[in-house]
Amino acid sequence: MVTNVTNFGRSGLHDWLVQRLSALVLAAYTLFLLVFLLINPDIDHVRWMELFQQRWVRGFTLLALVALIGHAWVGMWTISTDYLKPLLLRFLFQSGCSLVLFVYLVWGVRIVWSI
Amino acid sequence: MNKKRPVNLDLTTIQLPLPAFTSILHRVSGFALFAAIALLLYLLQRSLSSAQGFAEIKVLLSGIGAKFIIWAVLCMLVYHLVAGIKHLLMDIGIGESLEGGRLGAQAVLAITLLLAVILGFWLW
């Protein structure tokens, strides 16, 4: 089995699965939000807050956030291993992506937490 | 290996077949969305912060420039989603043939174009 220390799950098959499972979560969350906005064209702050105050919506948002981190990591990792051949450059790019995704995670948790 | 085999790696002289074009666009849209998440998180945070914050976001998004950016992000999202669904269908063995690949790529582009127009009407 080919392994690579920067793989998300230490194996390509695991990454493949993470990519697909997270894709399903993200697709469901995207459609959920888009449909909500479509059926509430004149949305106000109260209605918007009501949506995110529901426990399951907050849970769904956190799940989508975690799925996003995994999904984006596998995607950015794939891009970096395909196009960035010098190891230092690849390492810096992957480190930068990790940092950005970490910030997204903390930021997103803070948003859900402060509702 | 035959060292005299013809090699053409000048990408500017290679015309991408449609499935290759939709594939690289899937990747490009993913990269763009990676950056756009910051914008979406900012909008979510401000809109949920207070009634005033929500009103500010509403004013901000009524501007033509902001609307265009949101439309572009949503188009990327829709493209990535549609191309992703096609990917999952191919994972379970649907449309794996050469002809299926071409049809799938055409369908992805057609569906995205249609949804992009609908999104445009919805936003304006």
gemmi code that builds the backbone of each chain (N, CA, C; Angstrom):
import gemmi

chains = {
    "A": [
        ("MET", (0.838, -1.188, 0.000), (0.000, 0.000, 0.000), (0.883, 1.252, 0.000)),
        ("VAL", (0.536, 2.176, -0.833), (1.291, 3.422, -0.886), (0.787, 4.355, 0.220)),
        ("THR", (1.688, 4.801, 1.059), (1.278, 5.750, 2.099), (2.098, 7.023, 1.980)),
        ("ASN", (1.576, 8.067, 2.570), (2.231, 9.364, 2.500), (1.923, 10.065, 3.820)),
        ("VAL", (2.953, 10.587, 4.475), (2.730, 11.142, 5.815), (1.749, 12.308, 5.840)),
        ("THR", (1.562, 12.976, 4.681), (0.661, 14.124, 4.698), (-0.771, 13.764, 4.302)),
        ("ASN", (-1.011, 12.478, 3.981), (-2.387, 12.051, 3.720), (-3.242, 12.351, 4.940)),
        ("PHE", (-4.530, 12.598, 4.702), (-5.426, 12.901, 5.813), (-5.565, 11.687, 6.722)),
        ("GLY", (-5.751, 10.537, 6.136), (-5.994, 9.338, 6.934), (-4.913, 8.301, 6.752)),
        ("ARG", (-3.718, 8.716, 6.349), (-2.572, 7.824, 6.174), (-2.758, 6.814, 5.040)),
        ("SER", (-3.899, 6.833, 4.362), (-4.030, 5.963, 3.197), (-4.944, 6.618, 2.179)),
        ("GLY", (-4.659, 6.344, 0.926), (-5.452, 6.955, -0.144), (-6.905, 6.526, -0.089)),
        ("LEU", (-7.128, 5.259, 0.299), (-8.499, 4.754, 0.344), (-9.302, 5.489, 1.411)),
        ("HIS", (-8.659, 5.732, 2.546), (-9.323, 6.467, 3.630), (-9.669, 7.882, 3.160)),
        ("ASP", (-8.706, 8.543, 2.498), (-8.954, 9.893, 1.979), (-10.100, 9.892, 0.971)),
        ("TRP", (-10.110, 8.867, 0.137), (-11.154, 8.732, -0.881), (-12.526, 8.697, -0.199)),
        ("LEU", (-12.612, 7.924, 0.878), (-13.876, 7.777, 1.601), (-14.256, 9.080, 2.305)),
        ("VAL", (-13.261, 9.718, 2.953), (-13.508, 11.000, 3.634), (-14.067, 12.017, 2.638)),
        ("GLN", (-13.442, 12.052, 1.443), (-13.858, 13.004, 0.406), (-15.322, 12.802, 0.028)),
        ("ARG", (-15.740, 11.538, -0.086), (-17.106, 11.255, -0.531), (-18.139, 11.429, 0.578)),
        ("LEU", (-17.817, 10.965, 1.780), (-18.773, 11.121, 2.888), (-18.971, 12.600, 3.211)),
        ("SER", (-17.859, 13.361, 3.263), (-17.969, 14.797, 3.559), (-18.719, 15.499, 2.427)),
        ("ALA", (-18.548, 15.015, 1.194), (-19.261, 15.616, 0.056), (-20.766, 15.482, 0.244)),
        ("LEU", (-21.205, 14.316, 0.724), (-22.641, 14.100, 0.929), (-23.175, 15.058, 1.997)),
        ("VAL", (-22.422, 15.211, 3.095), (-22.835, 16.126, 4.170), (-22.916, 17.558, 3.639)),
        ("LEU", (-21.863, 17.968, 2.901), (-21.813, 19.342, 2.395), (-22.914, 19.595, 1.364)),
        ("ALA", (-23.202, 18.594, 0.534), (-24.274, 18.739, -0.454), (-25.603, 18.921, 0.267)),
        ("ALA", (-25.848, 18.103, 1.296), (-27.105, 18.195, 2.043), (-27.221, 19.563, 2.721)),
        ("TYR", (-26.136, 20.028, 3.334), (-26.179, 21.312, 4.047), (-26.385, 22.481, 3.077)),
        ("THR", (-25.683, 22.431, 1.940), (-25.820, 23.484, 0.926), (-27.261, 23.572, 0.427)),
        ("LEU", (-27.832, 22.405, 0.084), (-29.205, 22.393, -0.426), (-30.180, 22.862, 0.655)),
        ("PHE", (-29.931, 22.450, 1.890), (-30.784, 22.862, 3.012), (-30.819, 24.391, 3.123)),
        ("LEU", (-29.641, 25.025, 3.132), (-29.584, 26.484, 3.277), (-30.173, 27.198, 2.057)),
        ("LEU", (-29.852, 26.685, 0.849), (-30.360, 27.320, -0.373), (-31.886, 27.257, -0.424)),
        ("VAL", (-32.441, 26.081, -0.077), (-33.903, 25.928, -0.100), (-34.535, 26.827, 0.952)),
        ("PHE", (-33.907, 26.908, 2.129), (-34.444, 27.788, 3.179), (-34.501, 29.237, 2.695)),
        ("LEU", (-33.425, 29.688, 2.034), (-33.385, 31.075, 1.550), (-34.374, 31.285, 0.396)),
        ("LEU", (-34.580, 30.214, -0.412), (-35.511, 30.315, -1.533), (-36.955, 30.465, -1.051)),
        ("ILE", (-37.318, 29.721, 0.012), (-38.710, 29.785, 0.473), (-38.914, 30.917, 1.476)),
        ("ASN", (-37.836, 31.613, 1.839), (-37.952, 32.802, 2.698), (-37.291, 34.007, 2.024)),
        ("PRO", (-37.912, 34.494, 0.926), (-37.248, 35.557, 0.150), (-37.075, 36.862, 0.944)),
        ("ASP", (-38.065, 37.186, 1.790), (-37.961, 38.444, 2.542), (-37.554, 38.168, 3.978)),
        ("ILE", (-36.444, 37.468, 4.112), (-36.024, 37.034, 5.435), (-35.549, 38.216, 6.284)),
        ("ASP", (-35.921, 38.182, 7.575), (-35.432, 39.212, 8.498), (-34.554, 38.555, 9.571)),
        ("HIS", (-33.999, 39.396, 10.431), (-33.051, 38.903, 11.431), (-33.687, 37.883, 12.380)),
        ("VAL", (-34.949, 38.131, 12.780), (-35.633, 37.239, 13.732), (-35.755, 35.824, 13.149)),
        ("ARG", (-36.214, 35.756, 11.895), (-36.401, 34.447, 11.235), (-35.051, 33.729, 11.073)),
        ("TRP", (-34.035, 34.502, 10.707), (-32.673, 33.974, 10.508), (-32.127, 33.406, 11.818)),
        ("MET", (-32.363, 34.158, 12.927), (-31.909, 33.700, 14.240), (-32.660, 32.441, 14.663)),
        ("GLU", (-33.977, 32.444, 14.406), (-34.813, 31.284, 14.769), (-34.270, 30.009, 14.137)),
        ("LEU", (-33.835, 30.158, 12.878), (-33.294, 28.986, 12.169), (-32.080, 28.436, 12.901)),
        ("PHE", (-31.128, 29.334, 13.202), (-29.867, 28.866, 13.779), (-29.940, 28.615, 15.285)),
        ("GLN", (-31.036, 29.010, 15.915), (-31.187, 28.718, 17.341), (-31.658, 27.296, 17.579)),
        ("GLN", (-32.202, 26.666, 16.538), (-32.634, 25.281, 16.708), (-31.414, 24.386, 16.888)),
        ("ARG", (-31.534, 23.475, 17.857), (-30.376, 22.656, 18.209), (-29.885, 21.827, 17.022)),
        ("TRP", (-30.831, 21.248, 16.268), (-30.405, 20.376, 15.159), (-29.718, 21.170, 14.048)),
        ("VAL", (-30.136, 22.439, 13.854), (-29.477, 23.260, 12.820), (-28.045, 23.580, 13.246)),
        ("ARG", (-27.866, 23.861, 14.550), (-26.513, 24.129, 15.041), (-25.640, 22.880, 14.921)),
        ("GLY", (-26.229, 21.732, 15.247), (-25.491, 20.472, 15.101), (-25.124, 20.201, 13.645)),
        ("PHE", (-26.098, 20.455, 12.750), (-25.908, 20.251, 11.315), (-24.809, 21.188, 10.810)),
        ("THR", (-24.818, 22.438, 11.329), (-23.806, 23.415, 10.919), (-22.409, 22.962, 11.356)),
        ("LEU", (-22.316, 22.465, 12.603), (-21.013, 21.978, 13.086), (-20.550, 20.770, 12.280)),
        ("LEU", (-21.501, 19.877, 11.961), (-21.165, 18.700, 11.159), (-20.651, 19.124, 9.788)),
        ("ALA", (-21.337, 20.105, 9.171), (-20.918, 20.612, 7.857), (-19.532, 21.250, 7.949)),
        ("LEU", (-19.277, 21.922, 9.067), (-17.980, 22.578, 9.270), (-16.852, 21.538, 9.330)),
        ("VAL", (-17.085, 20.484, 10.106), (-16.084, 19.415, 10.223), (-15.897, 18.722, 8.859)),
        ("ALA", (-17.027, 18.486, 8.166), (-16.959, 17.870, 6.835), (-16.157, 18.757, 5.887)),
        ("LEU", (-16.377, 20.076, 6.002), (-15.660, 21.033, 5.146), (-14.148, 20.945, 5.363)),
        ("ILE", (-13.737, 20.845, 6.637), (-12.312, 20.773, 6.948), (-11.687, 19.541, 6.279)),
        ("GLY", (-12.344, 18.380, 6.453), (-11.821, 17.149, 5.849), (-11.825, 17.217, 4.331)),
        ("HIS", (-12.952, 17.693, 3.771), (-13.125, 17.763, 2.320), (-12.086, 18.694, 1.683)),
        ("ALA", (-11.947, 19.873, 2.301), (-11.011, 20.862, 1.749), (-9.570, 20.376, 1.894)),
        ("TRP", (-9.277, 19.697, 3.007), (-7.900, 19.215, 3.175), (-7.544, 18.204, 2.089)),
        ("VAL", (-8.426, 17.228, 1.853), (-8.131, 16.216, 0.828), (-7.978, 16.891, -0.535)),
        ("GLY", (-8.854, 17.873, -0.812), (-8.790, 18.582, -2.096), (-7.511, 19.379, -2.256)),
        ("MET", (-7.148, 20.153, -1.236), (-5.950, 20.979, -1.322), (-4.692, 20.111, -1.328)),
        ("TRP", (-4.743, 19.001, -0.575), (-3.609, 18.067, -0.571), (-3.394, 17.510, -1.981)),
        ("THR", (-4.506, 17.138, -2.626), (-4.415, 16.576, -3.976), (-3.822, 17.601, -4.941)),
        ("ILE", (-4.297, 18.839, -4.835), (-3.784, 19.898, -5.704), (-2.279, 20.098, -5.469)),
        ("SER", (-1.887, 20.155, -4.179), (-0.479, 20.436, -3.879), (0.440, 19.301, -4.334)),
        ("THR", (-0.021, 18.042, -4.194), (0.847, 16.937, -4.611), (0.895, 16.808, -6.132)),
        ("ASP", (-0.117, 17.359, -6.818), (-0.114, 17.297, -8.283), (0.748, 18.398, -8.906)),
        ("TYR", (0.684, 19.594, -8.325), (1.308, 20.735, -9.009), (2.559, 21.277, -8.335)),
        ("LEU", (2.706, 21.068, -7.037), (3.864, 21.629, -6.345), (4.908, 20.540, -6.129)),
        ("LYS", (5.913, 20.518, -6.989), (6.900, 19.450, -6.913), (8.016, 19.734, -5.897)),
        ("PRO", (8.535, 20.986, -5.800), (9.582, 21.208, -4.786), (8.991, 20.978, -3.383)),
        ("LEU", (9.659, 20.138, -2.599), (9.094, 19.710, -1.316), (8.845, 20.854, -0.340)),
        ("LEU", (9.782, 21.812, -0.312), (9.620, 22.925, 0.633), (8.365, 23.733, 0.295)),
        ("LEU", (8.196, 23.989, -1.013), (7.038, 24.756, -1.466), (5.745, 24.017, -1.110)),
        ("ARG", (5.739, 22.711, -1.363), (4.567, 21.896, -1.069), (4.273, 21.911, 0.431)),
        ("PHE", (5.337, 21.796, 1.221), (5.192, 21.790, 2.680), (4.599, 23.120, 3.165)),
        ("LEU", (5.129, 24.219, 2.614), (4.636, 25.538, 3.025), (3.159, 25.716, 2.634)),
        ("PHE", (2.829, 25.276, 1.409), (1.447, 25.395, 0.931), (0.501, 24.583, 1.818)),
        ("GLN", (0.903, 23.343, 2.114), (0.046, 22.481, 2.941), (-0.075, 23.044, 4.354)),
        ("SER", (1.016, 23.604, 4.880), (0.966, 24.211, 6.212), (0.011, 25.394, 6.213)),
        ("GLY", (0.104, 26.208, 5.152), (-0.787, 27.363, 5.031), (-2.244, 26.929, 4.982)),
        ("CYS", (-2.529, 25.869, 4.199), (-3.904, 25.361, 4.103), (-4.386, 24.864, 5.468)),
        ("SER", (-3.526, 24.159, 6.190), (-3.894, 23.664, 7.524), (-4.259, 24.821, 8.428)),
        ("LEU", (-3.439, 25.861, 8.377), (-3.673, 27.029, 9.234), (-5.015, 27.673, 8.896)),
        ("VAL", (-5.262, 27.859, 7.590), (-6.523, 28.468, 7.160), (-7.707, 27.613, 7.625)),
        ("LEU", (-7.601, 26.288, 7.451), (-8.707, 25.404, 7.837), (-8.912, 25.406, 9.346)),
        ("PHE", (-7.813, 25.517, 10.099), (-7.918, 25.598, 11.560), (-8.662, 26.879, 11.961)),
        ("VAL", (-8.302, 27.982, 11.292), (-8.980, 29.256, 11.567), (-10.471, 29.139, 11.222)),
        ("TYR", (-10.786, 28.523, 10.055), (-12.186, 28.331, 9.665), (-12.937, 27.563, 10.744)),
        ("LEU", (-12.312, 26.506, 11.254), (-12.973, 25.649, 12.249), (-13.268, 26.432, 13.525)),
        ("VAL", (-12.239, 27.119, 14.053), (-12.412, 27.883, 15.296), (-13.436, 28.999, 15.091)),
        ("TRP", (-13.323, 29.682, 13.961), (-14.234, 30.775, 13.606), (-15.679, 30.260, 13.527)),
        ("GLY", (-15.860, 29.161, 12.819), (-17.203, 28.590, 12.649), (-17.798, 28.134, 13.973)),
        ("VAL", (-16.983, 27.497, 14.818), (-17.460, 27.044, 16.125), (-17.878, 28.254, 16.963)),
        ("ARG", (-17.076, 29.318, 16.882), (-17.394, 30.549, 17.630), (-18.730, 31.124, 17.181)),
        ("ILE", (-18.975, 31.099, 15.856), (-20.242, 31.640, 15.329), (-21.417, 30.838, 15.880)),
        ("VAL", (-21.308, 29.505, 15.782), (-22.401, 28.643, 16.249), (-22.569, 28.785, 17.766)),
        ("TRP", (-21.453, 28.921, 18.469), (-21.468, 29.005, 19.925), (-22.148, 30.281, 20.409)),
        ("SER", (-21.938, 31.386, 19.668), (-22.391, 32.693, 20.165), (-23.841, 33.007, 19.796)),
        ("ILE", (-24.523, 32.080, 19.098), (-25.915, 32.351, 18.695), (-26.813, 32.345, 19.948)),
    ],
    "B": [
        ("MET", (11.344, 1.164, -22.934), (10.401, 2.074, -23.575), (11.048, 2.713, -24.798)),
        ("ASN", (10.307, 2.858, -25.828), (10.791, 3.493, -27.042), (11.048, 4.975, -26.801)),
        ("LYS", (12.325, 5.367, -26.853), (12.649, 6.759, -26.521), (12.299, 7.718, -27.643)),
        ("LYS", (11.990, 7.160, -28.800), (11.670, 8.044, -29.918), (10.175, 8.252, -30.081)),
        ("ARG", (9.411, 7.758, -29.107), (7.949, 7.906, -29.251), (7.614, 9.397, -29.233)),
        ("PRO", (6.593, 9.767, -29.954), (6.226, 11.188, -29.995), (5.665, 11.652, -28.649)),
        ("VAL", (6.219, 12.730, -28.149), (5.737, 13.288, -26.885), (5.310, 14.725, -27.134)),
        ("ASN", (4.123, 15.050, -26.685), (3.671, 16.429, -26.828), (3.206, 16.935, -25.471)),
        ("LEU", (4.084, 17.650, -24.788), (3.704, 18.162, -23.480), (3.528, 19.676, -23.493)),
        ("ASP", (3.440, 20.268, -24.694), (3.171, 21.693, -24.777), (1.659, 21.875, -24.617)),
        ("LEU", (1.267, 22.204, -23.376), (-0.166, 22.224, -23.057), (-0.953, 23.202, -23.932)),
        ("THR", (-0.242, 24.250, -24.421), (-0.968, 25.240, -25.225), (-1.365, 24.688, -26.590)),
        ("THR", (-0.765, 23.553, -26.971), (-1.109, 22.975, -28.272), (-2.081, 21.805, -28.121)),
        ("ILE", (-2.429, 21.472, -26.865), (-3.347, 20.359, -26.648), (-4.733, 20.907, -26.376)),
        ("GLN", (-5.696, 20.443, -27.178), (-7.049, 20.877, -26.904), (-7.681, 19.911, -25.927)),
        ("LEU", (-8.130, 20.460, -24.775), (-8.716, 19.595, -23.756), (-10.052, 19.042, -24.243)),
        ("PRO", (-10.247, 17.725, -24.105), (-11.587, 17.199, -24.376), (-12.550, 17.743, -23.302)),
        ("LEU", (-13.829, 17.759, -23.590), (-14.798, 18.355, -22.674), (-14.743, 17.753, -21.257)),
        ("PRO", (-14.665, 16.418, -21.110), (-14.592, 15.874, -19.745), (-13.342, 16.352, -18.991)),
        ("ALA", (-12.234, 16.575, -19.708), (-11.022, 17.079, -19.063), (-11.225, 18.516, -18.617)),
        ("PHE", (-11.948, 19.282, -19.443), (-12.240, 20.679, -19.119), (-13.119, 20.769, -17.870)),
        ("THR", (-14.169, 19.937, -17.811), (-15.049, 19.984, -16.639), (-14.311, 19.478, -15.398)),
        ("SER", (-13.359, 18.568, -15.601), (-12.588, 18.043, -14.473), (-11.687, 19.113, -13.857)),
        ("ILE", (-10.972, 19.842, -14.719), (-10.072, 20.874, -14.179), (-10.894, 22.026, -13.591)),
        ("LEU", (-12.057, 22.272, -14.166), (-12.926, 23.329, -13.623), (-13.462, 22.936, -12.238)),
        ("HIS", (-13.670, 21.632, -12.038), (-14.095, 21.126, -10.726), (-13.018, 21.455, -9.696)),
        ("ARG", (-11.779, 21.278, -10.102), (-10.657, 21.536, -9.211), (-10.495, 23.035, -8.945)),
        ("VAL", (-10.587, 23.814, -10.029), (-10.465, 25.276, -9.896), (-11.578, 25.824, -8.991)),
        ("SER", (-12.815, 25.323, -9.189), (-13.929, 25.816, -8.378), (-13.728, 25.420, -6.914)),
        ("GLY", (-13.165, 24.235, -6.673), (-12.882, 23.807, -5.299), (-11.880, 24.734, -4.635)),
        ("PHE", (-10.842, 25.098, -5.383), (-9.816, 26.002, -4.863), (-10.425, 27.376, -4.552)),
        ("ALA", (-11.275, 27.858, -5.462), (-11.913, 29.165, -5.258), (-12.832, 29.123, -4.033)),
        ("LEU", (-13.551, 28.013, -3.869), (-14.464, 27.897, -2.732), (-13.698, 27.851, -1.418)),
        ("PHE", (-12.517, 27.234, -1.445), (-11.663, 27.190, -0.258), (-11.420, 28.619, 0.250)),
        ("ALA", (-11.170, 29.544, -0.683), (-10.946, 30.945, -0.305), (-12.264, 31.632, 0.052)),
        ("ALA", (-13.341, 31.276, -0.680), (-14.623, 31.967, -0.498), (-15.282, 31.644, 0.847)),
        ("ILE", (-14.866, 30.548, 1.477), (-15.438, 30.174, 2.774), (-15.247, 31.314, 3.775)),
        ("ALA", (-14.120, 32.021, 3.682), (-13.866, 33.142, 4.587), (-14.960, 34.195, 4.438)),
        ("LEU", (-15.322, 34.492, 3.190), (-16.381, 35.471, 2.924), (-17.721, 34.983, 3.489)),
        ("LEU", (-18.029, 33.694, 3.251), (-19.307, 33.147, 3.713), (-19.385, 33.125, 5.236)),
        ("LEU", (-18.265, 32.792, 5.893), (-18.244, 32.792, 7.359), (-18.439, 34.208, 7.895)),
        ("TYR", (-17.807, 35.171, 7.222), (-17.955, 36.565, 7.638), (-19.417, 36.996, 7.535)),
        ("LEU", (-20.071, 36.665, 6.400), (-21.475, 37.032, 6.202), (-22.361, 36.367, 7.259)),
        ("LEU", (-22.079, 35.096, 7.552), (-22.870, 34.365, 8.556), (-22.706, 35.009, 9.927)),
        ("GLN", (-21.455, 35.337, 10.261), (-21.175, 35.916, 11.574), (-21.873, 37.273, 11.755)),
        ("ARG", (-21.727, 38.146, 10.754), (-22.328, 39.482, 10.848), (-23.850, 39.398, 10.871)),
        ("SER", (-24.414, 38.522, 10.018), (-25.865, 38.450, 9.914), (-26.490, 37.877, 11.176)),
        ("LEU", (-25.730, 37.075, 11.927), (-26.272, 36.490, 13.154), (-25.926, 37.310, 14.388)),
        ("SER", (-24.992, 38.273, 14.243), (-24.494, 38.998, 15.419), (-25.585, 39.837, 16.085)),
        ("SER", (-26.348, 40.586, 15.291), (-27.391, 41.458, 15.847), (-28.317, 41.887, 14.717)),
        ("ALA", (-29.447, 42.493, 15.088), (-30.373, 42.992, 14.066), (-29.685, 44.040, 13.200)),
        ("GLN", (-28.826, 44.831, 13.848), (-28.086, 45.861, 13.113), (-27.107, 45.233, 12.128)),
        ("GLY", (-26.398, 44.206, 12.613), (-25.449, 43.494, 11.749), (-26.160, 42.890, 10.549)),
        ("PHE", (-27.349, 42.301, 10.793), (-28.144, 41.695, 9.710), (-28.528, 42.754, 8.679)),
        ("ALA", (-28.963, 43.940, 9.189), (-29.362, 45.038, 8.292), (-28.164, 45.511, 7.468)),
        ("GLU", (-26.991, 45.581, 8.124), (-25.773, 46.007, 7.414), (-25.430, 45.052, 6.275)),
        ("ILE", (-25.563, 43.744, 6.551), (-25.272, 42.740, 5.526), (-26.265, 42.857, 4.369)),
        ("LYS", (-27.532, 43.129, 4.726), (-28.562, 43.270, 3.682), (-28.248, 44.446, 2.756)),
        ("VAL", (-27.803, 45.565, 3.358), (-27.429, 46.742, 2.564), (-26.208, 46.412, 1.704)),
        ("LEU", (-25.237, 45.765, 2.351), (-23.994, 45.396, 1.651), (-24.299, 44.534, 0.426)),
        ("LEU", (-25.198, 43.539, 0.603), (-25.494, 42.599, -0.477), (-26.427, 43.182, -1.539)),
        ("SER", (-26.971, 44.383, -1.289), (-27.832, 44.987, -2.308), (-26.996, 45.748, -3.346)),
        ("GLY", (-25.703, 45.942, -3.048), (-24.809, 46.602, -4.003), (-24.532, 45.699, -5.193)),
        ("ILE", (-24.351, 46.302, -6.358), (-24.190, 45.525, -7.597), (-22.904, 44.696, -7.568)),
        ("GLY", (-21.822, 45.294, -7.040), (-20.543, 44.587, -6.992), (-20.613, 43.383, -6.069)),
        ("ALA", (-21.188, 43.593, -4.872), (-21.311, 42.506, -3.899), (-22.205, 41.404, -4.447)),
        ("LYS", (-23.296, 41.818, -5.108), (-24.216, 40.836, -5.691), (-23.498, 39.966, -6.711)),
        ("PHE", (-22.669, 40.615, -7.521), (-21.953, 39.858, -8.553), (-20.994, 38.848, -7.908)),
        ("ILE", (-20.307, 39.294, -6.828), (-19.370, 38.390, -6.149), (-20.117, 37.192, -5.552)),
        ("ILE", (-21.274, 37.485, -4.898), (-22.071, 36.399, -4.315), (-22.561, 35.450, -5.411)),
        ("TRP", (-22.988, 36.045, -6.532), (-23.459, 35.219, -7.655), (-22.333, 34.322, -8.160)),
        ("ALA", (-21.125, 34.905, -8.279), (-19.978, 34.128, -8.766), (-19.653, 32.988, -7.797)),
        ("VAL", (-19.690, 33.284, -6.488), (-19.404, 32.243, -5.484), (-20.462, 31.140, -5.566)),
        ("LEU", (-21.749, 31.543, -5.680), (-22.821, 30.551, -5.756), (-22.694, 29.706, -7.022)),
        ("CYS", (-22.278, 30.338, -8.145), (-22.080, 29.585, -9.388), (-20.976, 28.538, -9.216)),
        ("MET", (-19.874, 28.943, -8.572), (-18.781, 28.007, -8.287), (-19.293, 26.848, -7.426)),
        ("LEU", (-20.092, 27.218, -6.407), (-20.631, 26.218, -5.481), (-21.536, 25.231, -6.216)),
        ("VAL", (-22.425, 25.800, -7.059), (-23.354, 24.952, -7.809), (-22.582, 24.059, -8.782)),
        ("TYR", (-21.574, 24.646, -9.446), (-20.785, 23.829, -10.381), (-20.096, 22.686, -9.650)),
        ("HIS", (-19.462, 23.032, -8.510), (-18.728, 22.025, -7.734), (-19.677, 20.925, -7.259)),
        ("LEU", (-20.886, 21.343, -6.878), (-21.900, 20.398, -6.394), (-22.365, 19.470, -7.518)),
        ("VAL", (-22.709, 20.062, -8.672), (-23.214, 19.268, -9.800), (-22.127, 18.319, -10.312)),
        ("ALA", (-20.895, 18.860, -10.461), (-19.792, 18.020, -10.939), (-19.482, 16.930, -9.904)),
        ("GLY", (-19.652, 17.262, -8.624), (-19.418, 16.284, -7.562), (-20.428, 15.158, -7.604)),
        ("ILE", (-21.693, 15.519, -7.858), (-22.739, 14.484, -7.960), (-22.442, 13.569, -9.138)),
        ("LYS", (-21.980, 14.170, -10.260), (-21.605, 13.342, -11.416), (-20.466, 12.391, -11.036)),
        ("HIS", (-19.527, 12.919, -10.233), (-18.401, 12.107, -9.775), (-18.893, 10.906, -8.973)),
        ("LEU", (-19.847, 11.162, -8.057), (-20.384, 10.086, -7.217), (-21.128, 9.060, -8.070)),
        ("LEU", (-21.849, 9.553, -9.095), (-22.559, 8.635, -9.990), (-21.555, 7.735, -10.714)),
        ("MET", (-20.425, 8.338, -11.141), (-19.406, 7.542, -11.834), (-18.769, 6.540, -10.861)),
        ("ASP", (-18.665, 6.940, -9.563), (-18.123, 6.014, -8.554), (-18.953, 4.745, -8.476)),
        ("ILE", (-20.288, 4.889, -8.625), (-21.127, 3.690, -8.529), (-21.373, 3.088, -9.914)),
        ("GLY", (-20.568, 3.537, -10.894), (-20.540, 2.845, -12.177), (-21.448, 3.404, -13.260)),
        ("ILE", (-22.022, 4.606, -13.016), (-22.913, 5.194, -14.028), (-22.121, 6.183, -14.888)),
        ("GLY", (-22.153, 5.998, -16.188), (-21.514, 6.933, -17.112), (-19.999, 6.817, -17.172)),
        ("GLU", (-19.491, 5.608, -17.028), (-18.037, 5.434, -17.025), (-17.436, 5.272, -18.414)),
        ("SER", (-18.286, 5.008, -19.394), (-17.759, 4.796, -20.747), (-17.304, 6.130, -21.338)),
        ("LEU", (-16.593, 6.044, -22.471), (-16.119, 7.267, -23.132), (-17.299, 8.164, -23.484)),
        ("GLU", (-18.331, 7.531, -24.071), (-19.511, 8.306, -24.464), (-20.232, 8.841, -23.229)),
        ("GLY", (-20.297, 8.002, -22.169), (-20.931, 8.424, -20.917), (-20.204, 9.602, -20.309)),
        ("GLY", (-18.864, 9.592, -20.389), (-18.062, 10.684, -19.857), (-18.352, 11.986, -20.569)),
        ("ARG", (-18.472, 11.896, -21.908), (-18.773, 13.100, -22.702), (-20.157, 13.638, -22.373)),
        ("LEU", (-21.123, 12.717, -22.308), (-22.500, 13.119, -21.990), (-22.567, 13.747, -20.603)),
        ("GLY", (-21.852, 13.116, -19.641), (-21.848, 13.619, -18.264), (-21.290, 15.029, -18.196)),
        ("ALA", (-20.184, 15.251, -18.923), (-19.560, 16.574, -18.919), (-20.507, 17.615, -19.511)),
        ("GLN", (-21.190, 17.233, -20.613), (-22.161, 18.154, -21.225), (-23.300, 18.451, -20.265)),
        ("ALA", (-23.776, 17.402, -19.576), (-24.888, 17.578, -18.636), (-24.484, 18.509, -17.495)),
        ("VAL", (-23.258, 18.316, -16.964), (-22.780, 19.154, -15.856), (-22.764, 20.623, -16.280)),
        ("LEU", (-22.227, 20.885, -17.486), (-22.156, 22.272, -17.966), (-23.542, 22.850, -18.205)),
        ("ALA", (-24.417, 22.050, -18.812), (-25.765, 22.534, -19.131), (-26.547, 22.834, -17.853)),
        ("ILE", (-26.492, 21.919, -16.889), (-27.238, 22.109, -15.632), (-26.701, 23.327, -14.880)),
        ("THR", (-25.363, 23.460, -14.844), (-24.782, 24.603, -14.138), (-25.172, 25.922, -14.797)),
        ("LEU", (-25.127, 25.965, -16.134), (-25.503, 27.195, -16.851), (-26.941, 27.587, -16.533)),
        ("LEU", (-27.820, 26.583, -16.568), (-29.233, 26.831, -16.274), (-29.384, 27.378, -14.850)),
        ("LEU", (-28.732, 26.721, -13.878), (-28.835, 27.147, -12.484), (-28.197, 28.519, -12.270)),
        ("ALA", (-27.119, 28.809, -13.037), (-26.464, 30.120, -12.912), (-27.417, 31.233, -13.340)),
        ("VAL", (-28.169, 30.973, -14.416), (-29.147, 31.961, -14.887), (-30.252, 32.130, -13.846)),
        ("ILE", (-30.743, 31.001, -13.317), (-31.801, 31.053, -12.297), (-31.312, 31.816, -11.063)),
        ("LEU", (-30.069, 31.529, -10.635), (-29.493, 32.229, -9.478), (-29.418, 33.730, -9.745)),
        ("GLY", (-29.054, 34.092, -10.981), (-28.971, 35.494, -11.360), (-30.316, 36.194, -11.224)),
        ("PHE", (-31.369, 35.540, -11.737), (-32.715, 36.119, -11.624), (-33.137, 36.217, -10.158)),
        ("TRP", (-32.759, 35.218, -9.387), (-33.151, 35.169, -7.971), (-32.484, 36.312, -7.195)),
        ("LEU", (-31.199, 36.566, -7.503), (-30.471, 37.591, -6.756), (-30.879, 38.999, -7.155)),
        ("TRP", (-31.288, 39.182, -8.447), (-31.639, 40.531, -8.895), (-33.144, 40.747, -8.949)),
    ],
}
model = gemmi.Model(1)
for chain_id, residues in chains.items():
    chain = gemmi.Chain(chain_id)
    for i, (resn, *xyz) in enumerate(residues, 1):
        res = gemmi.Residue()
        res.name, res.seqid = resn, gemmi.SeqId(i, " ")
        for name, pos in zip(("N", "CA", "C"), xyz):
            atom = gemmi.Atom()
            atom.name, atom.element = name, gemmi.Element(name[0])
            atom.pos, atom.b_iso = gemmi.Position(*pos), 0.0
            res.add_atom(atom)
        chain.add_residue(res)
    model.add_chain(chain)
structure = gemmi.Structure()
structure.add_model(model)
structure.setup_entities()
